[in-house]
Amino acid sequence: MPGRDRGTLRAACGPSSAEDEIIAWLRDQQQLEPSLLFEDPDFSSELSSLYLDPNKLPDYASPAQETDGGVGSDVTWLRPTEYAANPTYFTSNSGCGVLREGAMDDAWLLGVFAAVALHPDQLVENLFVSESLDAFKRFGVFTCRFYKDDDWVAVTTDTRIPCAPSALQTGDKRGSDAVLYGSSVDANEVFLPLLEKAYAKLHGSYQALDERHGGGAGGGAGTSAGRILEAFLDCTGGSAHRVDLLLERAKQQQFEQTTAPPAASASSPSTLLWRQLVRYSRSKCILTTQLRQLSFNAQDVTALGLLKNRQYVIRYVTEVASPSSTAAASSGSSASTSTDVLRFVKLQSVWGRGQWKGDWSNDDSKWEEHAQVEQTLRSDPRAEFSRPCADGCFWMLWTDLLASFSELFVVHVFGSDRHQYGMRGDWVGVGAAGAPTASVSGGGEELHGPTAAGGSARREEHAIAKTRWSWLPDAEPNWHRNPQFTLAVPLGDEQSVSGVLLSLTQRDFRLHGGDNFALNLVLLREKPALESPAAVWELKRGHVVAEAHSTDSCFSPGDSVPSTPLPPGHPTTPSTTTGAVATPSGQPKPLPERELVREDVTLAPGATYYLVPYTTSAKVEMEFFLRVVAPRPLRVERVAPLQSLVRSGRWRAGEDAAAADASTSGGGGGEASNAGGPLLLLPLPQQGQPPSQTNPAWCQNPQFWLRFAERSPKLRQLMASKPHVTLKLVLRKTSHRSSLAAKTRQQREAARDRANFVGLTAVRVSAEPLVVPAAVGGSGSSAATQLRALSKGAKTNFLGDVVVSPYAKASAISRGLRSQQQGQHDFNADDLDLEAAPEPPQPANDAFPSPKLVVKPSEWCRLSSYASPASACLFLQQVPKEWLLGASDGGGGLLVVPTLGEPGAEGSFELQVDCDFPLRVDELPRGVNAVQSLPGAWTAAQSGGCHLHPQWRQNPTFHLQLQGVRPTKVRVTLSRSELEWKPRCRRDPVGTMMGFYLFRGGGNPPKLLRAEDADAATPIVVNGRPWSETDFVPLHSVSSPPELVLSAAAKGGYVVMPATYEPERLGRFVLSVQCDGEFSLSAAGP
């Protein structure tokens, strides 16, 4: 190998072990059979190595290969020593000779091989990793390596090359035209056919390298760009991207139309791209360009001599003072601009033809007219200026290149002076979250272009007047679960790191089957490193530092262009060229490219950057490879995935719910309905407006208890390091449409639209020390006695509402903090097991909090916006971590209530809770010890007041039926909305007092007899005394005595009758019952 060091052919990773074993075996065998050479059984000299389907040959195959009995007769496999006089890898000191195209259309790949070979660092030699330079001749075996899926893959095969025997001259077995596919014109230079064979074996066959395979019918325009980029990536291990010169021309035309000189020359898109090209050349990037056009003739050339669909290698770029500026300088004129220079590009054709015939071509007269230009170029040793065209080189102006070619390929080659950080990851399960949505309220349109963050604008809470409630616009429900990585300048380094390159690559589907998916990546700057969040929850436009997208759109020269020029920071400008660009028609490319690139990123010290790769479509599960390349060291870390819990359920209404609950509880009755609808009837109030009408049936919805998982070292560590908790509650409707089967036709028509919307309510569970006790009725005690008993406990206002002292609240929180500090103190004793704690046992039913029946205006409550029929997302930031502690620690947790937009609407759902702390989520139980609730109302026909009034039996009634045979402990609670009743209670504190009666239900209709009535033969007994009603008190909640035990054998069950003290006090209420046995609760008829 003349002029080349033997050691340069050895890869840094060492020789191929497979080749060593083959050579060792052949050494022994050649002692018996000296002419024995290696024959690769995995890539044999058969048609299966040439074609994807040997029974269906491509159109470029010779007809002789399809004749009966002569399949493959026109293809022979020859060793380089059989068709070349003195075969060697390379015949020149550098670069490569003229290429010869073969039978199939593999010029796209040959151009890549030539560009790699022409690189000044002779990168092509790194692809051959054989230990010996003569092994391919002596043993018939060689090994190449290619960069696949973030690793170098060695390919070992034999040296038999498919050839066409008809091309051999009679009496001479050697000829340069013998090779069937790509080769060099000089038959002795064999690196090209050997490299192509190894690449064909890696991809299954030679036909896989044909441009038309998988690239569209007829090899139309745009089908090979992605394959060229992938081949550059495979052959260099660097990073490759494409610049659409058609787009650059359109941008330049638009700029010239909207910008007046002289500014047009200094800041024009063509000038910006030229400066970028100069930087690429100085960085030793591989640069090629081609005119991509539909052509049916491989020899097709333009009027100016350029080959279509063939790559030209850019060897050098430089600026030379124009003759006009030189004359102006000699005359003493000081007026000069950037247009006073000539921007020259040196290109090389490796095809033996296709020389430029325009201005400044090799034979153009401008060289003689402006001899000083040629003299300047000759004085530059890097230009290697030469007018003859024997080496295929020629010069042309930058403006002519922009006008003559359609695409530019840029390949970054990473040397040892660059710091590379590689991370493997995958989008799997909830981590395959896809792109952010433009607006959840707008139907969930996905955003994956440069305005992707526009849908994540700042979301402000809409406070509801006279309450601590507010509702929030729906947040992005999915994007935050994508894999995330952090980048930062190392601590102590006070200088910014510029020139950082980000590369996102997907698996090579040519090896695994399938097509490429559209990829995206975004880099966001967040708080300083010491205060950075655990993960990025929202894609905020103002935090985006850099981004790249596979489906960026552009416009064609024939389309109407935007009214304003694209800003320099736009992803399609030269400073932010991405890995895939749309086709000139303005439509996204159907097959995105395998690699996505974002270059020229600058990282400032003292900040943390979050790098988030994601696919355009959700639920695309696959592996990806992320690389960060920088001139100086960086801190690159993988962000731990968020804690994610998923629960599912259904909203059922009427008899369907009762039947389902009965079947799941093993018999007995169930809750009449759990399709309660929203807390506030839609539409929600605007900012600062009072709440709309509350919905008493809201308490019937499924309620989920959210709190910290069992104490563990991990939880204690997070409690010590994080000031607050961040939560995302995501509700997805899994049924196609919501059903209103329990309603009349007129009701269904009126509520059809609202019923399809989904929403969430989050309300805090009161901590145990701060629980407001409900008023309970004693055994015959009066209202005064009841109030005196309460006054000894907690303080109340004139309505009887408990007033919580701020000192009591501070004391409760202090107890929680002391408990937390004790846990931190014990951390070192428990840190032997830093893994996730085992799943804590399911709490007993009596450990669950009571369901929320009504939400007080003074309670913290957050609602979603009910803006989407598909999903709702409630984003809760800076939630005090004490809230999610256990009740004994002053917390209690949160209750999350998923609802549909209309009471009685049915459907199924999935609730997902994402958090940066380990959590537990359990649905409040049904069945034994469960609470069942029913809404009711005192209407004009059913508001008879208490028993002091003759019409007192004209109140709503509810039927309670106990199952089983043993006595059952029962708790009955009557509640009403403070928002609705508080103004009335102020005006009429006595008449609006409320209580309820409990009767035996025998008879039809049942006799409603109080314990004091003479006809009450078998009254209910509590603490040895007859009992039939609670006291009437000016509270918003009243409950039965805690000692209440009812007989399950009572014929006809029991009747509960809520009442106000005075008749005609109209309004709504909620009745709930809890038993330690099976039971059913239903509303009786009027």
Secondary structure, 3 states (H helix, E strand, C coil): CCCCCHHHHCCCCCCCHHHHHHHHHHHHHHCCCCCCCCCCCCCCCCHHHHCCCCCCCCCCCCHHHHCCCCCCCCCEEECHHHHCCCCECCCCCCCCCCEECCCCCCHHHHHHHHHHHCCCCCHHHHHECCCCCCHHHHCCEEEEEEEECCEEEEEEEECCEEECHHHCCCCCCCCCCCECCCEECCCCECHHHHHHHHHHHHHCCCHHHCCCCCCCHHHCCCCCHHHHHHHHHHHHCCEEEEEEHHHHHHHHHHHHHHCCCCHHHHCCHHHHHHHHHHHHHHCCCEEEEEECCCCCCCCCECCCCCEECCCEEEEEEEEEECHHHHHHHHCCCCCCCHHHEEEEEEEECCCCCCCCCCCCCCCCCHHHHCHHHHHHHHCCCCCCCCCCCCCCEEEEEHHHHHHHCCEEEEEECCCCCCEEEEEEEEECHHHCCCCCECCHHHCCCECCCCCHHHHHCCCCCEECCCCCEEEECCCCCCHHHCCCEEEECCCCCCCCEEEEEEEEEECCHHHHCCCCCCEEEEEEECCCHHHCCCCCCCCCHHHEEEEEECCECCCCCCCCCCCCCCCCCCCCCHHHCCCCECCCCCCCCCCCCCEEEEEEEEECCCCCEEEEEEECCCCCCEEEEEEEEECCCCEEEECCCCEEEEEEEEECCCHHHHHHHHHHCCCCCCCCCCCCCCCECCCCCCCCCCCCCECHHHHHCCCEEEEECCCCHHHHHHHHHCCCEEEEEEEEECCCCCECCCCCHHHHHHHHHHHCCEEEEEEECCCHHHCCCCEECCCCCCHHHHHHHHHCCCCECCCCCECCCHHHHHHHHHHHHHHHHHHHHCHHHHCCCCCCCCCCCCCCHHHCCCCCCCCCCCCCEEEECCCECCEEEEEEEEECHHHHCCHHHCCCCEEEEEEECCCCCEEEEEEEEEECCCEEEEECCCCCCCEEEEEEEECCCCCCCCCCCCCCCCCCCEEEEECCCCCEEEEEEEECCHHHHHHHHHHCCCCCCEEEEEEECCECCECCCCCCCCCCCCCCEECCEECCECCCECCCEEECCCCCEECCCCCCCEEEEEEECCCCCCEEEEEEEEECCCEEEEECCC
